Amino acid sequence: MNISEIAELLQGSPAGDAGLEITGVAALETAGAADLAYVEGPRALEQAAASHAGCLLVPEGASVAGHATIAVRNPKLALVRAAEALHPAARPPAGVHPSAVVAADAQLAPDCSVGPNVVIEAGATVGAGTRLGAGVFLGQGVSVGADCVLHPRVTVYPGAQIGNRVVLHAGVVVGSDGFGYVFAEGRHIKFPQLGKIVIEDDVEIGSNTTLDRGSLGQTVIGQGTKIDNLVQIAHNVKIGRHCIIVSQTGISGSSEVGDYVVMAGQVGVGDHARIEDRVVVGGQAGVLPGKIVRAGSVVWGTPCRPMSEFKKTIARLARLDALAEKVKALALKMEKTG
């Protein structure tokens, strides 16, 4: 695409050589003469002058001398839209691979793609435009919506419901049994894991993340939520809309997470905790069982506490060695004076 075509797509204002052809997108530091890069913030504007990018996406009202630019409201979002046009995702051909095993009563949309060694059990349904990578397993009665992408080796246990435009990366497990036992008669007896799991529209889940089915109720992942690799979601957990959950986070059973919540890496959430809307939980923070984190809070630490309080605690800890030396010196002085 040339710059004028990209500007029209993005509803931006071009400046410079609008006929220059652009073939891809790249980072500001590594972009070449045929690449589009984005500039965001004053520091990036300073760096942009030295960039070799063929065209720069800049904030409205900004310019970079000696470079072709397109001024847009949100340069980073504009790069996403441009990348979708310049690097369209490859689509495998529609149809069922000869090595796939598909139950006679499974319902597959005519234009879906079923890859090698896929197994689809009885009563499962797959929506229009959905792509199932090699080795995907859909259990009995599973429902997968339209335009989903299930990458290789995704396992979906029986009865799970997956909405539209859901992306599950390699190794994701949906609907496995929750970790629930009753200790009696000197042993651990498995509690029934008979509930369901529902993944709503526009969810994306990273590689090797596991999501347990409800024990007697439902596990729910809300619309638009994005979950990173290596995350554990336990049984009966309810996660709201448009949340971000980063790698190695673990959420214990029957916890509730509101809308627009952000959890950084390695967060641990105890059972029956409630995290209300628009909370931010810092990396490696611990939310104790039954804890309620109020809407709009920013918390960190274990047990988690308001960010301002946590930073004061860390500052005090940083001075602990100096304080210990001072106490030691005072103790010696007291001994000398009797």
C-alpha positions as a LaTeX table, in Angstrom:
\begin{tabular}{lrrr}
\hline
Residue & $x$ (\AA) & $y$ (\AA) & $z$ (\AA) \\
\hline
Met1 & 0.00 & 0.00 & 0.00 \\
Asn2 & 1.22 & 3.52 & $-0.61$ \\
Ile3 & 1.12 & 6.17 & 2.08 \\
Ser4 & $-2.00$ & 7.85 & 0.74 \\
Glu5 & $-3.89$ & 4.52 & 0.84 \\
Ile6 & $-2.77$ & 3.88 & 4.41 \\
Ala7 & $-3.79$ & 7.41 & 5.42 \\
Glu8 & $-7.24$ & 6.85 & 3.93 \\
Leu9 & $-7.57$ & 3.54 & 5.77 \\
Leu10 & $-6.60$ & 5.17 & 9.06 \\
Gln11 & $-8.48$ & 8.41 & 8.45 \\
Gly12 & $-5.22$ & 10.28 & 9.06 \\
Ser13 & $-3.50$ & 13.28 & 7.51 \\
Pro14 & $-0.46$ & 12.43 & 5.33 \\
Ala15 & 2.58 & 14.66 & 4.88 \\
Gly16 & 5.58 & 14.10 & 2.61 \\
Asp17 & 5.78 & 11.65 & $-0.28$ \\
Ala18 & 2.26 & 10.17 & $-0.24$ \\
Gly19 & 3.07 & 7.87 & $-3.17$ \\
Leu20 & 5.81 & 5.95 & $-1.35$ \\
Glu21 & 5.06 & 2.22 & $-1.14$ \\
Ile22 & 4.94 & 0.58 & 2.30 \\
Thr23 & 5.17 & $-3.22$ & 2.61 \\
Gly24 & 5.21 & $-3.83$ & 6.36 \\
Val25 & 5.32 & $-2.51$ & 9.91 \\
Ala26 & 8.29 & $-2.45$ & 12.28 \\
Ala27 & 9.63 & $-0.93$ & 15.49 \\
Leu28 & 10.92 & 2.61 & 15.28 \\
Glu29 & 14.52 & 1.47 & 15.91 \\
Thr30 & 14.59 & $-1.30$ & 13.28 \\
Ala31 & 12.24 & $-0.01$ & 10.57 \\
Gly32 & 13.54 & 0.27 & 7.00 \\
Ala33 & 12.62 & 2.37 & 3.99 \\
Ala34 & 9.54 & 0.25 & 3.17 \\
Asp35 & 8.27 & 0.03 & 6.77 \\
Leu36 & 5.66 & 1.89 & 8.76 \\
Ala37 & 6.47 & 2.71 & 12.41 \\
Tyr38 & 4.63 & 4.60 & 15.12 \\
Val39 & 5.74 & 7.47 & 17.33 \\
Glu40 & 4.15 & 8.03 & 20.72 \\
Gly41 & 5.28 & 10.52 & 23.34 \\
Pro42 & 7.89 & 13.34 & 23.36 \\
Arg43 & 10.87 & 10.99 & 23.80 \\
Ala44 & 9.85 & 8.89 & 20.80 \\
Leu45 & 9.47 & 12.05 & 18.71 \\
Glu46 & 13.11 & 12.88 & 19.45 \\
Gln47 & 14.18 & 9.36 & 18.41 \\
Ala48 & 12.05 & 9.47 & 15.27 \\
Ala49 & 14.36 & 11.93 & 13.54 \\
Ala50 & 17.06 & 9.23 & 13.38 \\
Ser51 & 14.69 & 6.47 & 12.22 \\
His52 & 15.00 & 4.93 & 8.76 \\
Ala53 & 11.27 & 4.17 & 8.54 \\
Gly54 & 9.60 & 5.00 & 5.24 \\
Cys55 & 6.60 & 6.49 & 7.05 \\
Leu56 & 5.84 & 7.43 & 10.65 \\
Leu57 & 2.49 & 7.45 & 12.41 \\
Val58 & 2.55 & 10.53 & 14.63 \\
Pro59 & 0.06 & 12.17 & 17.01 \\
Glu60 & $-2.20$ & 14.84 & 15.55 \\
Gly61 & $-0.35$ & 18.16 & 15.39 \\
Ala62 & 3.12 & 16.57 & 15.40 \\
Ser63 & 5.65 & 16.34 & 12.56 \\
Val64 & 9.12 & 14.89 & 12.01 \\
Ala65 & 11.41 & 16.84 & 9.70 \\
Gly66 & 12.66 & 14.90 & 6.70 \\
His67 & 10.16 & 12.04 & 7.10 \\
Ala68 & 6.84 & 11.13 & 5.53 \\
Thr69 & 4.21 & 11.02 & 8.24 \\
Ile70 & 0.55 & 10.26 & 8.83 \\
Ala71 & $-1.00$ & 12.20 & 11.72 \\
Val72 & $-3.59$ & 10.19 & 13.65 \\
Arg73 & $-5.38$ & 10.40 & 16.98 \\
Asn74 & $-3.82$ & 7.21 & 18.43 \\
Pro75 & $-0.59$ & 6.14 & 16.68 \\
Lys76 & $-0.28$ & 2.77 & 18.42 \\
Leu77 & $-3.86$ & 1.78 & 17.59 \\
Ala78 & $-3.36$ & 3.02 & 14.03 \\
Leu79 & $-0.35$ & 0.71 & 13.68 \\
Val80 & $-2.56$ & $-2.21$ & 14.69 \\
Arg81 & $-5.06$ & $-1.34$ & 11.96 \\
Ala82 & $-2.31$ & $-0.89$ & 9.39 \\
Ala83 & $-0.67$ & $-4.19$ & 10.34 \\
Glu84 & $-3.98$ & $-5.99$ & 9.81 \\
Ala85 & $-4.05$ & $-4.67$ & 6.24 \\
Leu86 & $-0.35$ & $-5.12$ & 5.43 \\
His87 & 0.08 & $-8.51$ & 7.14 \\
Pro88 & $-3.25$ & $-10.34$ & 6.76 \\
Ala89 & $-3.38$ & $-13.61$ & 8.67 \\
Ala90 & $-2.95$ & $-16.71$ & 6.53 \\
Arg91 & $-6.14$ & $-18.76$ & 6.39 \\
Pro92 & $-6.00$ & $-22.51$ & 5.85 \\
Pro93 & $-8.41$ & $-23.88$ & 3.28 \\
Ala94 & $-11.91$ & $-24.79$ & 4.42 \\
Gly95 & $-12.64$ & $-28.45$ & 4.90 \\
Val96 & $-11.79$ & $-31.45$ & 7.07 \\
His97 & $-8.35$ & $-33.07$ & 6.90 \\
Pro98 & $-8.49$ & $-36.80$ & 6.06 \\
Ser99 & $-6.80$ & $-37.75$ & 9.35 \\
Ala100 & $-9.40$ & $-35.92$ & 11.50 \\
Val101 & $-11.92$ & $-37.98$ & 13.46 \\
Val102 & $-15.34$ & $-36.32$ & 13.46 \\
Ala103 & $-18.47$ & $-37.81$ & 15.06 \\
Ala104 & $-21.36$ & $-38.41$ & 12.69 \\
Asp105 & $-23.67$ & $-36.02$ & 14.54 \\
Ala106 & $-21.14$ & $-33.21$ & 15.02 \\
Gln107 & $-22.23$ & $-30.02$ & 13.24 \\
Leu108 & $-19.51$ & $-28.18$ & 11.33 \\
Ala109 & $-20.07$ & $-24.98$ & 9.34 \\
Pro110 & $-19.24$ & $-25.51$ & 5.66 \\
Asp111 & $-16.41$ & $-22.97$ & 5.65 \\
Cys112 & $-14.65$ & $-24.03$ & 8.86 \\
Ser113 & $-11.17$ & $-25.58$ & 8.70 \\
Val114 & $-10.34$ & $-28.79$ & 10.58 \\
Gly115 & $-6.65$ & $-29.68$ & 10.64 \\
Pro116 & $-4.74$ & $-32.96$ & 10.88 \\
Asn117 & $-5.52$ & $-35.38$ & 13.73 \\
Val118 & $-8.33$ & $-33.25$ & 15.14 \\
Val119 & $-10.91$ & $-35.16$ & 17.20 \\
Ile120 & $-14.49$ & $-33.86$ & 17.41 \\
Glu121 & $-16.85$ & $-35.89$ & 19.58 \\
Ala122 & $-20.59$ & $-36.41$ & 19.40 \\
Gly123 & $-22.88$ & $-33.39$ & 19.54 \\
Ala124 & $-20.11$ & $-30.80$ & 19.15 \\
Thr125 & $-20.73$ & $-27.74$ & 16.97 \\
Val126 & $-18.22$ & $-25.52$ & 15.15 \\
Gly127 & $-19.22$ & $-22.13$ & 13.75 \\
Ala128 & $-18.57$ & $-20.40$ & 10.44 \\
Gly129 & $-14.99$ & $-19.46$ & 9.62 \\
Thr130 & $-13.53$ & $-21.20$ & 12.66 \\
Arg131 & $-10.09$ & $-22.81$ & 12.34 \\
Leu132 & $-9.02$ & $-25.87$ & 14.33 \\
Gly133 & $-5.26$ & $-26.52$ & 14.28 \\
Ala134 & $-3.55$ & $-29.89$ & 14.30 \\
Gly135 & $-4.40$ & $-32.14$ & 17.23 \\
Val136 & $-7.27$ & $-30.08$ & 18.63 \\
Phe137 & $-9.72$ & $-32.08$ & 20.77 \\
Leu138 & $-13.37$ & $-31.04$ & 21.18 \\
Gly139 & $-15.25$ & $-33.18$ & 23.68 \\
Gln140 & $-18.85$ & $-34.28$ & 23.58 \\
Gly141 & $-21.34$ & $-31.42$ & 23.27 \\
Val142 & $-18.73$ & $-28.67$ & 22.98 \\
Ser143 & $-19.92$ & $-25.49$ & 21.26 \\
Val144 & $-17.41$ & $-23.31$ & 19.40 \\
Gly145 & $-18.68$ & $-20.09$ & 17.79 \\
Ala146 & $-17.82$ & $-18.32$ & 14.55 \\
Asp147 & $-14.41$ & $-17.02$ & 13.44 \\
Cys148 & $-12.52$ & $-18.66$ & 16.30 \\
Val149 & $-8.91$ & $-19.86$ & 16.08 \\
Leu150 & $-7.89$ & $-22.90$ & 18.12 \\
His151 & $-4.17$ & $-23.44$ & 17.68 \\
Pro152 & $-2.55$ & $-26.90$ & 17.78 \\
Arg153 & $-3.15$ & $-29.21$ & 20.75 \\
Val154 & $-5.95$ & $-27.20$ & 22.34 \\
Thr155 & $-8.11$ & $-29.48$ & 24.49 \\
Val156 & $-11.73$ & $-28.59$ & 25.18 \\
Tyr157 & $-13.48$ & $-30.90$ & 27.64 \\
Pro158 & $-17.11$ & $-32.01$ & 27.13 \\
Gly159 & $-19.87$ & $-29.42$ & 27.48 \\
Ala160 & $-17.70$ & $-26.31$ & 27.25 \\
Gln161 & $-19.17$ & $-23.26$ & 25.50 \\
Ile162 & $-16.90$ & $-20.97$ & 23.49 \\
Gly163 & $-18.21$ & $-17.77$ & 21.92 \\
Asn164 & $-17.33$ & $-15.98$ & 18.69 \\
Arg165 & $-13.89$ & $-14.69$ & 17.64 \\
Val166 & $-12.15$ & $-16.52$ & 20.49 \\
Val167 & $-8.43$ & $-17.31$ & 20.11 \\
Leu168 & $-6.95$ & $-20.21$ & 22.09 \\
His169 & $-3.21$ & $-20.68$ & 21.71 \\
Ala170 & $-1.31$ & $-23.95$ & 21.68 \\
Gly171 & $-1.80$ & $-26.24$ & 24.65 \\
Val172 & $-4.74$ & $-24.42$ & 26.25 \\
Val173 & $-6.99$ & $-26.70$ & 28.30 \\
Val174 & $-10.61$ & $-25.64$ & 28.73 \\
Gly175 & $-12.96$ & $-27.36$ & 31.17 \\
Ser176 & $-10.69$ & $-29.73$ & 33.08 \\
Asp177 & $-11.77$ & $-30.84$ & 36.55 \\
Gly178 & $-11.28$ & $-28.37$ & 39.37 \\
Phe179 & $-9.07$ & $-29.21$ & 42.33 \\
Gly180 & $-11.78$ & $-30.06$ & 44.86 \\
Tyr181 & $-11.67$ & $-32.76$ & 47.53 \\
Val182 & $-13.35$ & $-33.59$ & 50.83 \\
Phe183 & $-11.09$ & $-35.02$ & 53.53 \\
Ala184 & $-12.95$ & $-37.85$ & 55.23 \\
Glu185 & $-12.31$ & $-41.40$ & 56.37 \\
Gly186 & $-8.59$ & $-40.69$ & 56.42 \\
Arg187 & $-8.32$ & $-39.78$ & 52.75 \\
His188 & $-9.11$ & $-37.13$ & 50.14 \\
Ile189 & $-12.38$ & $-37.87$ & 48.34 \\
Lys190 & $-13.00$ & $-36.07$ & 45.03 \\
Phe191 & $-15.82$ & $-33.52$ & 45.10 \\
Pro192 & $-18.07$ & $-33.67$ & 42.00 \\
Gln193 & $-16.84$ & $-31.56$ & 39.08 \\
Leu194 & $-20.04$ & $-31.54$ & 37.07 \\
Gly195 & $-20.43$ & $-27.87$ & 36.18 \\
Lys196 & $-19.70$ & $-25.98$ & 32.96 \\
Ile197 & $-17.31$ & $-23.42$ & 31.57 \\
Val198 & $-18.36$ & $-20.51$ & 29.36 \\
Ile199 & $-15.90$ & $-18.39$ & 27.38 \\
Glu200 & $-17.61$ & $-15.33$ & 25.94 \\
Asp201 & $-16.91$ & $-13.47$ & 22.67 \\
Asp202 & $-13.54$ & $-11.92$ & 21.73 \\
Val203 & $-11.51$ & $-13.64$ & 24.44 \\
Glu204 & $-7.86$ & $-14.55$ & 23.76 \\
Ile205 & $-6.03$ & $-17.09$ & 25.94 \\
Gly206 & $-2.28$ & $-17.76$ & 25.84 \\
Ser207 & $-0.37$ & $-21.02$ & 25.49 \\
Asn208 & $-0.61$ & $-23.70$ & 28.17 \\
Thr209 & $-3.16$ & $-21.83$ & 30.26 \\
Thr210 & $-5.69$ & $-24.04$ & 32.06 \\
Leu211 & $-9.28$ & $-23.18$ & 32.88 \\
Asp212 & $-11.29$ & $-25.53$ & 35.11 \\
Arg213 & $-14.99$ & $-26.22$ & 34.73 \\
Gly214 & $-17.34$ & $-25.36$ & 37.57 \\
Ser215 & $-17.81$ & $-27.96$ & 40.28 \\
Leu216 & $-21.58$ & $-27.61$ & 40.50 \\
Gly217 & $-21.94$ & $-24.17$ & 38.89 \\
Gln218 & $-20.09$ & $-22.35$ & 36.09 \\
Thr219 & $-16.68$ & $-20.92$ & 35.38 \\
Val220 & $-17.11$ & $-17.80$ & 33.22 \\
Ile221 & $-14.56$ & $-15.77$ & 31.24 \\
Gly222 & $-16.14$ & $-12.44$ & 30.26 \\
Gln223 & $-16.26$ & $-10.80$ & 26.85 \\
Gly224 & $-13.02$ & $-9.30$ & 25.54 \\
Thr225 & $-10.82$ & $-10.56$ & 28.36 \\
Lys226 & $-7.20$ & $-11.35$ & 27.44 \\
Ile227 & $-5.29$ & $-14.01$ & 29.39 \\
Asp228 & $-1.54$ & $-14.59$ & 29.02 \\
Asn229 & 0.42 & $-17.87$ & 28.89 \\
Leu230 & 0.68 & $-20.20$ & 31.90 \\
Val231 & $-2.29$ & $-18.91$ & 33.88 \\
Gln232 & $-4.45$ & $-21.12$ & 36.12 \\
Ile233 & $-8.17$ & $-20.37$ & 36.48 \\
Ala234 & $-9.84$ & $-22.61$ & 39.05 \\
His235 & $-13.41$ & $-23.91$ & 39.25 \\
Asn236 & $-16.38$ & $-21.56$ & 39.67 \\
Val237 & $-14.25$ & $-18.48$ & 39.00 \\
Lys238 & $-16.07$ & $-15.61$ & 37.32 \\
Ile239 & $-13.98$ & $-13.10$ & 35.38 \\
Gly240 & $-15.61$ & $-9.97$ & 34.00 \\
Arg241 & $-15.30$ & $-8.15$ & 30.69 \\
His242 & $-12.12$ & $-6.75$ & 29.13 \\
Cys243 & $-9.74$ & $-7.85$ & 31.87 \\
Ile244 & $-5.98$ & $-8.36$ & 31.42 \\
Ile245 & $-4.42$ & $-11.30$ & 33.29 \\
Val246 & $-0.66$ & $-11.72$ & 32.89 \\
Ser247 & 1.50 & $-14.85$ & 32.90 \\
Gln248 & 1.79 & $-17.20$ & 35.90 \\
Thr249 & $-1.20$ & $-15.73$ & 37.70 \\
Gly250 & $-3.31$ & $-18.21$ & 39.65 \\
Ile251 & $-6.93$ & $-17.56$ & 40.62 \\
Ser252 & $-8.42$ & $-19.90$ & 43.22 \\
Gly253 & $-11.88$ & $-21.40$ & 43.24 \\
Ser254 & $-15.08$ & $-19.36$ & 43.52 \\
Ser255 & $-13.26$ & $-16.03$ & 43.22 \\
Glu256 & $-14.91$ & $-13.16$ & 41.35 \\
Val257 & $-13.12$ & $-10.62$ & 39.18 \\
Gly258 & $-14.95$ & $-7.54$ & 37.92 \\
Asp259 & $-14.73$ & $-5.70$ & 34.59 \\
Tyr260 & $-11.57$ & $-3.97$ & 33.30 \\
Val261 & $-9.35$ & $-5.50$ & 35.99 \\
Val262 & $-5.59$ & $-5.72$ & 35.35 \\
Met263 & $-3.49$ & $-8.40$ & 37.06 \\
Ala264 & 0.27 & $-8.29$ & 36.53 \\
Gly265 & 2.51 & $-11.36$ & 36.45 \\
Gln266 & 2.51 & $-14.01$ & 39.19 \\
Val267 & $-0.47$ & $-12.63$ & 41.08 \\
Gly268 & $-2.06$ & $-15.12$ & 43.46 \\
Val269 & $-5.74$ & $-14.87$ & 44.34 \\
Gly270 & $-7.13$ & $-16.91$ & 47.25 \\
Asp271 & $-10.44$ & $-18.71$ & 47.13 \\
His272 & $-13.71$ & $-16.77$ & 47.43 \\
Ala273 & $-11.91$ & $-13.42$ & 46.98 \\
Arg274 & $-13.72$ & $-10.60$ & 45.19 \\
Ile275 & $-11.88$ & $-8.08$ & 43.03 \\
Glu276 & $-14.18$ & $-5.31$ & 41.93 \\
Asp277 & $-14.19$ & $-3.31$ & 38.67 \\
Arg278 & $-11.11$ & $-1.48$ & 37.36 \\
Val279 & $-8.73$ & $-2.75$ & 40.03 \\
Val280 & $-5.00$ & $-2.97$ & 39.22 \\
Val281 & $-3.07$ & $-5.71$ & 41.04 \\
Gly282 & 0.73 & $-5.38$ & 40.91 \\
Gly283 & 3.13 & $-8.19$ & 40.05 \\
Gln284 & 3.52 & $-11.05$ & 42.57 \\
Ala285 & 0.81 & $-9.56$ & 44.78 \\
Gly286 & $-1.24$ & $-11.90$ & 46.93 \\
Val287 & $-4.99$ & $-11.47$ & 47.46 \\
Leu288 & $-5.94$ & $-13.41$ & 50.58 \\
Pro289 & $-8.93$ & $-15.81$ & 50.63 \\
Gly290 & $-12.22$ & $-13.98$ & 51.06 \\
Lys291 & $-10.59$ & $-10.57$ & 50.58 \\
Ile292 & $-12.61$ & $-7.81$ & 48.88 \\
Val293 & $-10.56$ & $-5.37$ & 46.79 \\
Arg294 & $-12.70$ & $-2.30$ & 46.20 \\
Ala295 & $-13.39$ & $-0.84$ & 42.77 \\
Gly296 & $-10.68$ & 1.38 & 41.30 \\
Ser297 & $-7.99$ & 0.35 & 43.79 \\
Val298 & $-4.32$ & $-0.09$ & 42.87 \\
Val299 & $-2.81$ & $-2.71$ & 45.17 \\
Trp300 & 0.51 & $-4.49$ & 45.56 \\
Gly301 & 2.34 & $-6.78$ & 47.96 \\
Thr302 & 1.40 & $-9.87$ & 49.96 \\
Pro303 & $-1.03$ & $-9.55$ & 51.52 \\
Cys304 & $-2.03$ & $-6.90$ & 49.00 \\
Arg305 & $-2.54$ & $-3.36$ & 50.23 \\
Pro306 & $-2.96$ & 0.07 & 48.62 \\
Met307 & $-0.01$ & 1.04 & 46.46 \\
Ser308 & 0.84 & 4.14 & 48.50 \\
Glu309 & 1.02 & 2.08 & 51.69 \\
Phe310 & 3.07 & $-0.67$ & 50.04 \\
Lys311 & 5.65 & 1.85 & 48.71 \\
Lys312 & 6.12 & 3.28 & 52.21 \\
Thr313 & 6.71 & $-0.24$ & 53.56 \\
Ile314 & 9.30 & $-0.98$ & 50.87 \\
Ala315 & 11.06 & 2.32 & 51.61 \\
Arg316 & 11.25 & 1.40 & 55.31 \\
Leu317 & 12.64 & $-2.03$ & 54.48 \\
Ala318 & 15.34 & $-0.43$ & 52.34 \\
Arg319 & 16.52 & 1.49 & 55.43 \\
Leu320 & 16.42 & $-1.56$ & 57.72 \\
Asp321 & 20.18 & $-2.33$ & 57.58 \\
Ala322 & 21.07 & 1.25 & 58.50 \\
Leu323 & 18.54 & 1.17 & 61.33 \\
Ala324 & 19.99 & $-2.11$ & 62.61 \\
Glu325 & 23.50 & $-0.57$ & 62.72 \\
Lys326 & 22.16 & 2.43 & 64.59 \\
Val327 & 20.44 & 0.21 & 67.17 \\
Lys328 & 23.63 & $-1.85$ & 67.54 \\
Ala329 & 25.67 & 1.30 & 68.14 \\
Leu330 & 23.17 & 2.54 & 70.75 \\
Ala331 & 23.25 & $-0.83$ & 72.51 \\
Leu332 & 27.07 & $-0.73$ & 72.74 \\
Lys333 & 26.93 & 2.82 & 74.08 \\
Met334 & 24.46 & 1.79 & 76.76 \\
Glu335 & 26.68 & $-1.13$ & 77.80 \\
Lys336 & 29.70 & 1.18 & 78.17 \\
Thr337 & 27.76 & 3.63 & 80.31 \\
Gly338 & 26.47 & 0.85 & 82.53 \\
\hline
\end{tabular}
